[in-house]
Amino acid sequence: KHPPIYFLFLLLSTHTVNLQLGIIMTSFMVPPLSRYFSSACGRSQLLASFSSLCPQSSSSDHKRKLSSQSQSNCNLASTQSWSDEWKSLGLGARLPKPGSRLTNLMFVQMGFGVDQHGNDGNNAGATKASVRAVRNAIEFNSIPGIIESVPGGRSEMLISVKLGIPLKREDSTEPMEVDLNEVAKVFPYGRLMPIEIVVGGLTFNTGRIVRELGDVDDLAVCVAACVSIGYDSGKRGDEDVHIMHDTKHHR
C-alpha cells in the first residue's frame, strides 16, 4: 500500500511550473496508484478528499435559501428589476408595511418626462413618459442624510409617487393607461406607497410621424411627476395628512 502522499505529487503535476516534473513522477506512480485506488482504504481516502474539496450544503439549507429569496421577491413593489446588475445586488423598492402612512415628509422632488412617439395605439407612450418623469425627479439628487434621519435607514423610507397623466382623448375624462409595474422598478430601495394617478401633463404635436417607431400620428406625451420621501412616525391624529410646517411659525 502506498501512503496518501501520492495525491500531492499528482496535484503538483497539474501545475504549469511543475508540469515536466509531474509527467515524470506520474509515469512512475500510475501503476502503484491504480492498485492503491482499488483497495478499500484508497477508495475511502479518495472519497474523503473529494468531499472536503467540494462541500455541499444540505437540502434543508438549500430550501431555506430558496424560501428566503422567494419571500424577498414577493415583497418587491415591482415584478421586474431595472437591470441585471440591480437584480444581482438585490436592489428594488419593496411594498409598504400594512397601514403605513407618510406622516413625516423629508424630501419632495419634481420631474417631467416626454415620449415624442407617444401614440402607438397601445398607450405605451404614457408609460415611457412616466418612467422618464420619475427618473428625472430622482436621478439628480443625493440624500445621504436619509440613512440617519429615517428610522430603519433608506431601506425603510417611504416613497410616494404622484403622476399627472394626459387624457386618453380630448372628449375623455380618463387619463391614459400607465403600466405602474414599469414605474415601480425605477426605485432601488425604500418602500413604495401605491402610485397615485391624476389627470395632468399634456399632449402636443411634433409635426412628424415615424412609422418605424410605431407612430400612428404625431402626438407626443408629457407626464409630470412628484416623488416625496419620508417615514411613518407611527403617530395618528384626526387629520389624514402629513405634518406641515408653517415657516411663519418656525423661524
RODO-2510 file (C-alpha; in nm, 4 decimals, decimal comma):
residues 251
     n   res          X          Y          Z
     1     k     0,0000     0,0000     0,0000
     2     h     0,1122     0,3489    -0,0716
     3     p     0,0525     0,6495     0,1587
     4     p    -0,1681     0,9465     0,0510
     5     i     0,1469     1,1483    -0,0261
     6     y     0,0957     1,0280    -0,3848
     7     f    -0,2030     1,2596    -0,4124
     8     l     0,0245     1,5586    -0,3519
     9     f     0,2526     1,4640    -0,6387
    10     l    -0,0457     1,4076    -0,8629
    11     l    -0,1812     1,7555    -0,7867
    12     l     0,1626     1,9085    -0,8482
    13     s     0,1644     1,7528    -1,1931
    14     t    -0,1274     1,9808    -1,2934
    15     h     0,0625     2,2973    -1,2060
    16     t     0,2267     2,4718    -1,5007
    17     v     0,5564     2,5352    -1,3189
    18     n     0,5919     2,1666    -1,2267
    19     l     0,4460     2,0212    -1,5461
    20     q     0,7546     1,8322    -1,6533
    21     l     0,8229     1,7029    -1,3025
    22     g     0,4616     1,5874    -1,2773
    23     i     0,4772     1,3988    -1,6041
    24     i     0,7905     1,2122    -1,4962
    25     m     0,6591     1,1294    -1,1499
    26     t     0,3157     1,0274    -1,2779
    27     s     0,4728     0,7723    -1,5140
    28     f     0,6259     0,6020    -1,2105
    29     m     0,3234     0,6419    -0,9898
    30     v     0,0336     0,5284    -1,2129
    31     p     0,0814     0,1524    -1,1524
    32     p     0,1034     0,1758    -0,7718
    33     l    -0,1760     0,4376    -0,7597
    34     s    -0,4103     0,2129    -0,9557
    35     r    -0,3522    -0,0638    -0,7048
    36     y    -0,3951     0,1833    -0,4167
    37     f    -0,7280     0,3116    -0,5554
    38     s    -0,8537    -0,0433    -0,5977
    39     s    -0,8110    -0,1037    -0,2269
    40     a    -1,0844    -0,0176     0,0238
    41     c    -0,8545     0,2206     0,2095
    42     g    -0,7630     0,4022    -0,1104
    43     r    -1,1247     0,4415    -0,2196
    44     s    -1,2317     0,5768     0,1192
    45     q    -0,9499     0,8326     0,1297
    46     l    -1,0240     0,9387    -0,2270
    47     l    -1,3918     0,9975    -0,1464
    48     a    -1,2982     1,1837     0,1709
    49     s    -1,0650     1,4092    -0,0292
    50     f    -1,3354     1,4975    -0,2824
    51     s    -1,5863     1,5619    -0,0009
    52     s    -1,3532     1,8069     0,1692
    53     l    -1,2759     1,9874    -0,1568
    54     c    -1,6393     2,0104    -0,2697
    55     p    -1,8582     2,0649     0,0376
    56     q    -2,2284     2,0656    -0,0383
    57     s    -2,4975     2,2399     0,1598
    58     s    -2,7728     2,0274     0,2984
    59     s    -3,1100     2,0143     0,1277
    60     s    -3,2659     2,1952     0,4230
    61     d    -3,0199     2,4864     0,3856
    62     h    -3,0943     2,4997     0,0136
    63     k    -3,4682     2,5062     0,0781
    64     r    -3,4286     2,7849     0,3341
    65     k    -3,2296     2,9941     0,0856
    66     l    -3,4913     2,9429    -0,1872
    67     s    -3,7710     3,0255     0,0566
    68     s    -3,5946     3,3425     0,1722
    69     q    -3,5268     3,4507    -0,1875
    70     s    -3,8866     3,3813    -0,2903
    71     q    -4,0214     3,5765     0,0071
    72     s    -3,7934     3,8700    -0,0745
    73     n    -3,9047     3,8715    -0,4389
    74     c    -4,2727     3,8586    -0,3400
    75     n    -4,2184     4,1635    -0,1182
    76     l    -4,0857     4,3787    -0,4031
    77     a    -4,3009     4,6604    -0,5376
    78     s    -4,2288     4,5509    -0,8952
    79     t    -4,2240     4,2059    -1,0502
    80     q    -3,9274     4,3110    -1,2622
    81     s    -3,5843     4,4563    -1,1917
    82     w    -3,4474     4,7706    -1,3514
    83     s    -3,1358     4,5859    -1,4698
    84     d    -2,9482     4,2591    -1,4295
    85     e    -2,6990     4,4432    -1,2097
    86     w    -2,9750     4,5598    -0,9748
    87     k    -3,1157     4,2080    -0,9683
    88     s    -2,7800     4,0581    -0,8735
    89     l    -2,7397     4,3166    -0,5965
    90     g    -3,0916     4,2654    -0,4663
    91     l    -3,1937     4,6256    -0,5361
    92     g    -3,5555     4,7273    -0,5768
    93     a    -3,8197     4,9092    -0,3736
    94     r    -4,0389     4,6945    -0,1519
    95     l    -4,4044     4,7082    -0,0664
    96     p    -4,5022     4,9184     0,2379
    97     k    -4,6000     4,7592     0,5639
    98     p    -4,9775     4,7320     0,6180
    99     g    -5,1243     5,0581     0,7437
   100     s    -4,8178     5,2651     0,6564
   101     r    -4,8654     5,6369     0,6050
   102     l    -4,6151     5,9022     0,5114
   103     t    -4,6532     6,1262     0,8165
   104     n    -4,3135     6,2977     0,8059
   105     l    -4,2089     6,4479     0,4732
   106     m    -3,8349     6,4930     0,4272
   107     f    -3,7761     6,5499     0,0574
   108     v    -4,0051     6,6428    -0,2330
   109     q    -3,8812     6,6100    -0,5906
   110     m    -4,0402     6,7166    -0,9175
   111     g    -3,9719     6,5861    -1,2644
   112     f    -4,1205     6,5532    -1,6092
   113     g    -4,0804     6,3110    -1,8943
   114     v    -4,1723     6,3140    -2,2616
   115     d    -4,2258     6,0470    -2,5238
   116     q    -4,2237     6,2155    -2,8637
   117     h    -4,3621     5,8969    -3,0174
   118     g    -4,6327     5,8667    -2,7579
   119     n    -4,9225     5,7357    -2,9603
   120     d    -4,8565     5,3852    -3,0877
   121     g    -5,2164     5,2770    -3,0455
   122     n    -5,1438     5,0984    -2,7152
   123     n    -5,0906     5,3970    -2,4814
   124     a    -4,7290     5,2843    -2,4283
   125     g    -4,6186     5,6455    -2,4577
   126     a    -4,7709     5,7387    -2,1213
   127     t    -4,5720     5,4615    -1,9519
   128     k    -4,2441     5,5673    -2,1135
   129     a    -4,3066     5,9314    -2,0237
   130     s    -4,3961     5,8354    -1,6648
   131     v    -4,0751     5,6369    -1,6183
   132     r    -3,8719     5,9261    -1,7567
   133     a    -4,0558     6,1738    -1,5338
   134     v    -3,9825     5,9731    -1,2202
   135     r    -3,6187     5,9246    -1,3153
   136     n    -3,5922     6,2959    -1,3872
   137     a    -3,7209     6,3657    -1,0366
   138     i    -3,4768     6,1404    -0,8518
   139     e    -3,1620     6,0922    -1,0571
   140     f    -3,0084     6,4367    -0,9963
   141     n    -3,0390     6,4246    -0,6179
   142     s    -2,8254     6,2857    -0,3398
   143     i    -2,9864     6,2388     0,0015
   144     p    -2,7262     6,0740     0,2278
   145     g    -2,8966     6,2111     0,5408
   146     i    -3,1815     5,9640     0,4930
   147     i    -2,9662     5,6876     0,6399
   148     e    -2,9532     5,8638     0,9767
   149     s    -3,2796     6,0592     0,9681
   150     v    -3,5260     5,7849     0,8766
   151     p    -3,5870     5,5103     1,1342
   152     g    -3,4509     5,1977     0,9721
   153     g    -3,2464     5,3879     0,7136
   154     r    -3,3069     5,4125     0,3423
   155     s    -3,4488     5,0608     0,3186
   156     e    -3,7412     5,1693     0,5389
   157     m    -3,8054     5,5148     0,3928
   158     l    -4,1481     5,5599     0,2380
   159     i    -4,1805     5,6739    -0,1230
   160     s    -4,4912     5,8490    -0,2501
   161     v    -4,5358     5,8995    -0,6248
   162     k    -4,7971     6,1180    -0,7909
   163     l    -4,8235     6,1277    -1,1695
   164     g    -5,0040     6,3815    -1,3873
   165     i    -5,1147     6,1866    -1,6971
   166     p    -5,2837     6,3379    -2,0061
   167     l    -5,6333     6,2350    -2,1084
   168     k    -5,6826     5,9403    -2,3423
   169     r    -5,8737     6,1618    -2,5813
   170     e    -5,9942     6,5174    -2,5820
   171     d    -6,3508     6,4020    -2,5198
   172     s    -6,2484     6,1632    -2,2405
   173     t    -6,2316     6,2155    -1,8646
   174     e    -5,9931     5,9253    -1,8056
   175     p    -5,6122     5,9551    -1,8149
   176     m    -5,4017     5,7394    -2,0430
   177     e    -5,3161     5,3944    -1,9137
   178     v    -4,9825     5,3507    -1,7390
   179     d    -4,8004     5,0288    -1,6564
   180     l    -4,7258     5,1004    -1,2898
   181     n    -4,5002     4,7968    -1,2700
   182     e    -4,2584     4,9719    -1,5057
   183     v    -4,2671     5,2849    -1,2917
   184     a    -4,2138     5,0939    -0,9663
   185     k    -3,8938     4,9249    -1,0811
   186     v    -3,7198     5,2638    -1,1137
   187     f    -3,6606     5,2823    -0,7366
   188     p    -3,3570     5,0965    -0,5981
   189     y    -3,4644     5,0900    -0,2332
   190     g    -3,7264     5,2106     0,0126
   191     r    -4,0929     5,1150     0,0458
   192     l    -4,3130     5,2335    -0,2404
   193     m    -4,6623     5,3503    -0,1490
   194     p    -4,9450     5,2981    -0,4020
   195     i    -4,8786     5,5226    -0,7016
   196     e    -5,1381     5,7965    -0,7462
   197     i    -5,2508     5,8963    -1,0953
   198     v    -5,4378     6,2171    -1,1702
   199     v    -5,5276     6,3951    -1,4914
   200     g    -5,2430     6,6265    -1,5813
   201     g    -4,9433     6,6665    -1,8071
   202     l    -5,0133     6,7448    -2,1695
   203     t    -5,0057     6,6182    -2,5234
   204     f    -4,8693     6,8100    -2,8186
   205     n    -4,7969     6,7626    -3,1878
   206     t    -4,4414     6,7143    -3,3088
   207     g    -4,5116     6,7632    -3,6789
   208     r    -4,3623     6,4299    -3,7846
   209     i    -4,4660     6,0646    -3,7979
   210     v    -4,2018     5,7920    -3,7683
   211     r    -4,3672     5,4697    -3,8786
   212     e    -4,0556     5,2685    -3,7932
   213     l    -4,1115     5,3545    -3,4258
   214     g    -4,4769     5,2621    -3,4301
   215     d    -4,6214     5,6113    -3,4700
   216     v    -4,9824     5,6311    -3,5829
   217     d    -4,9844     6,0121    -3,5623
   218     d    -4,7551     6,2944    -3,4490
   219     l    -4,8847     6,3042    -3,0889
   220     a    -4,6299     6,3356    -2,8072
   221     v    -4,6997     6,2737    -2,4384
   222     c    -4,5664     6,4723    -2,1455
   223     v    -4,6044     6,3495    -1,7855
   224     a    -4,5372     6,5396    -1,4624
   225     a    -4,4186     6,3528    -1,1530
   226     c    -4,3918     6,4360    -0,7863
   227     v    -4,1813     6,1987    -0,5751
   228     s    -4,1929     6,2506    -0,1993
   229     i    -3,9950     6,0583     0,0588
   230     g    -4,0149     6,0396     0,4348
   231     y    -4,1275     5,7964     0,7005
   232     d    -4,4131     5,6905     0,9236
   233     s    -4,3717     5,8159     1,2789
   234     g    -4,6455     5,5852     1,3986
   235     k    -4,8423     5,8752     1,5461
   236     r    -5,2018     5,9130     1,4355
   237     g    -5,4280     6,2122     1,4764
   238     d    -5,7630     6,3240     1,3441
   239     e    -5,6067     6,4542     1,0247
   240     d    -5,5223     6,2193     0,7411
   241     v    -5,2341     6,4212     0,6029
   242     h    -4,8651     6,4556     0,6660
   243     i    -4,7178     6,7023     0,9124
   244     m    -4,6923     7,0500     0,7593
   245     h    -4,4510     7,3191     0,8728
   246     d    -4,5540     7,6824     0,8600
   247     t    -4,2396     7,8900     0,8037
   248     k    -4,4079     8,1831     0,9789
   249     h    -4,4115     7,9833     1,2998
   250     h    -4,0763     7,8086     1,2522
   251     r    -3,8113     8,0739     1,2304
***
